[in-house]
Amino acid sequence: MAEDIPTLTQFNLAESDDGYLLEIGGSDGAVLRVAASAEQIDAIIEALDALLSDEDDAVDEPPASDNDAD
C-alpha cells in the first residue's frame, strides 16, 4: 500500500524582517514553518505558474480528429 500523504489544510505566507515566513499544514495536524527569501518565493511562484500553464495548455488543445486519417 502506498504511503498516506496528508492533504493540504493550511497555507500562509507572511512578510518577516528577513524575507518571508511560509507555513504549510496538513490534515495530520503537522505544520511546517520555514523562512524564505524573496528569490525563493519568486522560484515557487514561477514553478507554480509553469505547472498551471502546462495544465491550461493541455485543456486548451483541441482533440485529435479521427477523420484526419482518411
Distance bins in CASP14 RR format, pairs under 12 A and 6 or more apart:
PFRMAT RR
TARGET T0000
AUTHOR 0000-0000-0000
RMODE 2
METHOD distances of the structure
MODEL  1
3 28 0 0 0 0 0 1 0 0 0 0 0
4 26 0 0 0 0 0 1 0 0 0 0 0
4 27 0 0 0 0 1 0 0 0 0 0 0
4 28 0 0 0 0 1 0 0 0 0 0 0
5 26 0 0 0 0 1 0 0 0 0 0 0
5 27 0 0 0 0 1 0 0 0 0 0 0
5 28 0 0 0 0 1 0 0 0 0 0 0
5 30 0 0 0 0 0 1 0 0 0 0 0
6 24 0 0 0 0 0 1 0 0 0 0 0
6 25 1 0 0 1 0 0 0 0 0 0 0
6 26 1 0 1 0 0 0 0 0 0 0 0
6 27 1 0 1 0 0 0 0 0 0 0 0
6 28 1 0 1 0 0 0 0 0 0 0 0
6 29 1 0 0 1 0 0 0 0 0 0 0
6 30 1 0 0 1 0 0 0 0 0 0 0
6 31 0 0 0 0 0 1 0 0 0 0 0
6 32 0 0 0 0 0 1 0 0 0 0 0
7 24 0 0 0 0 0 1 0 0 0 0 0
7 25 0 0 0 0 1 0 0 0 0 0 0
7 26 1 0 0 1 0 0 0 0 0 0 0
7 27 1 0 1 0 0 0 0 0 0 0 0
7 28 0 0 0 0 1 0 0 0 0 0 0
7 29 0 0 0 0 0 1 0 0 0 0 0
7 30 0 0 0 0 0 1 0 0 0 0 0
8 23 0 0 0 0 0 1 0 0 0 0 0
8 24 1 0 0 1 0 0 0 0 0 0 0
8 25 1 0 0 1 0 0 0 0 0 0 0
8 26 1 0 1 0 0 0 0 0 0 0 0
8 27 1 0 0 1 0 0 0 0 0 0 0
8 28 0 0 0 0 0 1 0 0 0 0 0
8 29 0 0 0 0 0 1 0 0 0 0 0
8 30 0 0 0 0 0 1 0 0 0 0 0
8 31 0 0 0 0 0 1 0 0 0 0 0
8 32 0 0 0 0 0 1 0 0 0 0 0
9 23 0 0 0 0 0 1 0 0 0 0 0
9 24 0 0 0 0 1 0 0 0 0 0 0
9 25 1 0 1 0 0 0 0 0 0 0 0
9 26 1 0 1 0 0 0 0 0 0 0 0
9 27 1 0 1 0 0 0 0 0 0 0 0
9 28 0 0 0 0 1 0 0 0 0 0 0
9 29 1 0 0 1 0 0 0 0 0 0 0
9 30 0 0 0 0 1 0 0 0 0 0 0
9 31 0 0 0 0 1 0 0 0 0 0 0
9 32 0 0 0 0 0 1 0 0 0 0 0
10 22 0 0 0 0 0 1 0 0 0 0 0
10 23 1 0 0 1 0 0 0 0 0 0 0
10 24 1 0 0 1 0 0 0 0 0 0 0
10 25 1 1 0 0 0 0 0 0 0 0 0
10 26 1 0 0 1 0 0 0 0 0 0 0
10 27 0 0 0 0 1 0 0 0 0 0 0
10 28 0 0 0 0 0 1 0 0 0 0 0
10 29 0 0 0 0 1 0 0 0 0 0 0
10 30 0 0 0 0 1 0 0 0 0 0 0
10 31 1 0 0 1 0 0 0 0 0 0 0
10 32 0 0 0 0 1 0 0 0 0 0 0
10 33 0 0 0 0 0 1 0 0 0 0 0
11 21 0 0 0 0 0 1 0 0 0 0 0
11 22 0 0 0 0 1 0 0 0 0 0 0
11 23 1 0 0 1 0 0 0 0 0 0 0
11 24 1 0 1 0 0 0 0 0 0 0 0
11 25 1 0 0 1 0 0 0 0 0 0 0
11 26 0 0 0 0 1 0 0 0 0 0 0
11 31 0 0 0 0 0 1 0 0 0 0 0
11 32 0 0 0 0 0 1 0 0 0 0 0
11 33 0 0 0 0 0 1 0 0 0 0 0
11 44 0 0 0 0 0 1 0 0 0 0 0
11 48 0 0 0 0 0 1 0 0 0 0 0
12 20 0 0 0 0 0 1 0 0 0 0 0
12 21 1 0 0 1 0 0 0 0 0 0 0
12 22 1 0 0 1 0 0 0 0 0 0 0
12 23 1 0 1 0 0 0 0 0 0 0 0
12 24 0 0 0 0 1 0 0 0 0 0 0
12 25 0 0 0 0 1 0 0 0 0 0 0
12 31 0 0 0 0 1 0 0 0 0 0 0
12 32 0 0 0 0 0 1 0 0 0 0 0
12 33 0 0 0 0 1 0 0 0 0 0 0
12 34 0 0 0 0 0 1 0 0 0 0 0
12 36 0 0 0 0 0 1 0 0 0 0 0
13 19 0 0 0 0 0 1 0 0 0 0 0
13 20 1 0 1 0 0 0 0 0 0 0 0
13 21 1 0 0 1 0 0 0 0 0 0 0
13 22 1 0 1 0 0 0 0 0 0 0 0
13 23 1 0 0 1 0 0 0 0 0 0 0
13 24 0 0 0 0 1 0 0 0 0 0 0
13 33 0 0 0 0 0 1 0 0 0 0 0
13 34 0 0 0 0 0 1 0 0 0 0 0
13 35 0 0 0 0 0 1 0 0 0 0 0
13 36 0 0 0 0 1 0 0 0 0 0 0
13 38 0 0 0 0 0 1 0 0 0 0 0
13 40 0 0 0 0 0 1 0 0 0 0 0
13 41 1 0 0 1 0 0 0 0 0 0 0
13 44 0 0 0 0 1 0 0 0 0 0 0
13 45 0 0 0 0 0 1 0 0 0 0 0
14 20 1 0 0 1 0 0 0 0 0 0 0
14 21 1 0 1 0 0 0 0 0 0 0 0
14 22 0 0 0 0 1 0 0 0 0 0 0
14 23 1 0 0 1 0 0 0 0 0 0 0
14 33 0 0 0 0 0 1 0 0 0 0 0
14 34 0 0 0 0 0 1 0 0 0 0 0
14 35 0 0 0 0 0 1 0 0 0 0 0
14 36 0 0 0 0 0 1 0 0 0 0 0
14 41 0 0 0 0 0 1 0 0 0 0 0
15 21 1 0 0 1 0 0 0 0 0 0 0
15 22 0 0 0 0 0 1 0 0 0 0 0
15 35 0 0 0 0 0 1 0 0 0 0 0
15 36 0 0 0 0 0 1 0 0 0 0 0
15 37 0 0 0 0 0 1 0 0 0 0 0
15 38 0 0 0 0 1 0 0 0 0 0 0
15 41 0 0 0 0 0 1 0 0 0 0 0
16 22 0 0 0 0 1 0 0 0 0 0 0
16 23 0 0 0 0 0 1 0 0 0 0 0
16 33 0 0 0 0 0 1 0 0 0 0 0
16 34 0 0 0 0 0 1 0 0 0 0 0
16 35 1 0 0 1 0 0 0 0 0 0 0
16 36 0 0 0 0 1 0 0 0 0 0 0
16 37 0 0 0 0 0 1 0 0 0 0 0
16 38 0 0 0 0 0 1 0 0 0 0 0
16 41 0 0 0 0 0 1 0 0 0 0 0
17 35 0 0 0 0 1 0 0 0 0 0 0
18 34 0 0 0 0 0 1 0 0 0 0 0
18 35 1 0 0 1 0 0 0 0 0 0 0
18 36 0 0 0 0 1 0 0 0 0 0 0
18 37 1 0 0 1 0 0 0 0 0 0 0
18 38 0 0 0 0 0 1 0 0 0 0 0
18 40 0 0 0 0 0 1 0 0 0 0 0
19 34 0 0 0 0 0 1 0 0 0 0 0
19 35 1 0 0 1 0 0 0 0 0 0 0
19 36 1 0 0 1 0 0 0 0 0 0 0
19 37 1 0 0 1 0 0 0 0 0 0 0
19 38 1 0 0 1 0 0 0 0 0 0 0
19 39 0 0 0 0 1 0 0 0 0 0 0
19 40 0 0 0 0 1 0 0 0 0 0 0
19 41 0 0 0 0 1 0 0 0 0 0 0
19 42 0 0 0 0 0 1 0 0 0 0 0
20 33 0 0 0 0 0 1 0 0 0 0 0
20 34 0 0 0 0 1 0 0 0 0 0 0
20 35 1 0 0 1 0 0 0 0 0 0 0
20 36 1 0 1 0 0 0 0 0 0 0 0
20 37 1 0 0 1 0 0 0 0 0 0 0
20 38 1 0 0 1 0 0 0 0 0 0 0
20 39 0 0 0 0 0 1 0 0 0 0 0
20 40 1 0 0 1 0 0 0 0 0 0 0
20 41 1 0 1 0 0 0 0 0 0 0 0
20 42 0 0 0 0 0 1 0 0 0 0 0
20 44 0 0 0 0 1 0 0 0 0 0 0
20 45 0 0 0 0 0 1 0 0 0 0 0
21 31 0 0 0 0 0 1 0 0 0 0 0
21 32 0 0 0 0 0 1 0 0 0 0 0
21 33 1 0 0 1 0 0 0 0 0 0 0
21 34 1 0 0 1 0 0 0 0 0 0 0
21 35 1 0 0 1 0 0 0 0 0 0 0
21 36 1 0 0 1 0 0 0 0 0 0 0
21 37 0 0 0 0 0 1 0 0 0 0 0
21 40 0 0 0 0 0 1 0 0 0 0 0
21 41 0 0 0 0 0 1 0 0 0 0 0
22 31 0 0 0 0 0 1 0 0 0 0 0
22 32 1 0 0 1 0 0 0 0 0 0 0
22 33 1 0 0 1 0 0 0 0 0 0 0
22 34 1 0 1 0 0 0 0 0 0 0 0
22 35 1 0 0 1 0 0 0 0 0 0 0
22 36 1 0 1 0 0 0 0 0 0 0 0
22 37 0 0 0 0 0 1 0 0 0 0 0
22 40 0 0 0 0 1 0 0 0 0 0 0
22 41 1 0 0 1 0 0 0 0 0 0 0
22 44 0 0 0 0 1 0 0 0 0 0 0
22 45 0 0 0 0 0 1 0 0 0 0 0
23 29 0 0 0 0 0 1 0 0 0 0 0
23 30 0 0 0 0 0 1 0 0 0 0 0
23 31 1 0 1 0 0 0 0 0 0 0 0
23 32 1 0 0 1 0 0 0 0 0 0 0
23 33 1 0 1 0 0 0 0 0 0 0 0
23 34 0 0 0 0 1 0 0 0 0 0 0
23 35 0 0 0 0 0 1 0 0 0 0 0
23 36 0 0 0 0 0 1 0 0 0 0 0
24 30 0 0 0 0 1 0 0 0 0 0 0
24 31 1 0 0 1 0 0 0 0 0 0 0
24 32 1 0 1 0 0 0 0 0 0 0 0
24 33 0 0 0 0 1 0 0 0 0 0 0
24 34 0 0 0 0 1 0 0 0 0 0 0
24 36 0 0 0 0 0 1 0 0 0 0 0
24 44 0 0 0 0 0 1 0 0 0 0 0
25 31 1 0 1 0 0 0 0 0 0 0 0
25 32 1 0 0 1 0 0 0 0 0 0 0
25 33 0 0 0 0 1 0 0 0 0 0 0
25 34 0 0 0 0 0 1 0 0 0 0 0
26 32 0 0 0 0 1 0 0 0 0 0 0
34 40 0 0 0 0 1 0 0 0 0 0 0
34 41 0 0 0 0 0 1 0 0 0 0 0
34 44 0 0 0 0 0 1 0 0 0 0 0
35 41 0 0 0 0 0 1 0 0 0 0 0
36 42 0 0 0 0 1 0 0 0 0 0 0
36 43 0 0 0 0 1 0 0 0 0 0 0
36 44 1 0 0 1 0 0 0 0 0 0 0
36 45 0 0 0 0 0 1 0 0 0 0 0
37 43 0 0 0 0 1 0 0 0 0 0 0
37 44 0 0 0 0 0 1 0 0 0 0 0
38 44 0 0 0 0 0 1 0 0 0 0 0
38 45 0 0 0 0 0 1 0 0 0 0 0
39 45 0 0 0 0 0 1 0 0 0 0 0
39 46 0 0 0 0 0 1 0 0 0 0 0
40 46 0 0 0 0 0 1 0 0 0 0 0
40 47 0 0 0 0 0 1 0 0 0 0 0
41 47 0 0 0 0 0 1 0 0 0 0 0
41 48 0 0 0 0 0 1 0 0 0 0 0
42 48 0 0 0 0 0 1 0 0 0 0 0
42 49 0 0 0 0 0 1 0 0 0 0 0
43 49 0 0 0 0 0 1 0 0 0 0 0
43 50 0 0 0 0 0 1 0 0 0 0 0
44 50 0 0 0 0 0 1 0 0 0 0 0
44 51 0 0 0 0 0 1 0 0 0 0 0
45 51 0 0 0 0 0 1 0 0 0 0 0
45 52 0 0 0 0 0 1 0 0 0 0 0
46 52 0 0 0 0 0 1 0 0 0 0 0
46 53 0 0 0 0 0 1 0 0 0 0 0
47 53 0 0 0 0 0 1 0 0 0 0 0
47 54 0 0 0 0 0 1 0 0 0 0 0
48 54 0 0 0 0 0 1 0 0 0 0 0
48 55 0 0 0 0 0 1 0 0 0 0 0
49 55 0 0 0 0 0 1 0 0 0 0 0
49 56 0 0 0 0 0 1 0 0 0 0 0
50 56 0 0 0 0 0 1 0 0 0 0 0
50 57 0 0 0 0 0 1 0 0 0 0 0
51 57 0 0 0 0 0 1 0 0 0 0 0
51 58 0 0 0 0 0 1 0 0 0 0 0
52 58 0 0 0 0 0 1 0 0 0 0 0
52 59 0 0 0 0 0 1 0 0 0 0 0
53 59 0 0 0 0 0 1 0 0 0 0 0
53 60 0 0 0 0 0 1 0 0 0 0 0
54 60 0 0 0 0 0 1 0 0 0 0 0
54 61 0 0 0 0 0 1 0 0 0 0 0
55 61 0 0 0 0 0 1 0 0 0 0 0
62 68 0 0 0 0 0 1 0 0 0 0 0
END
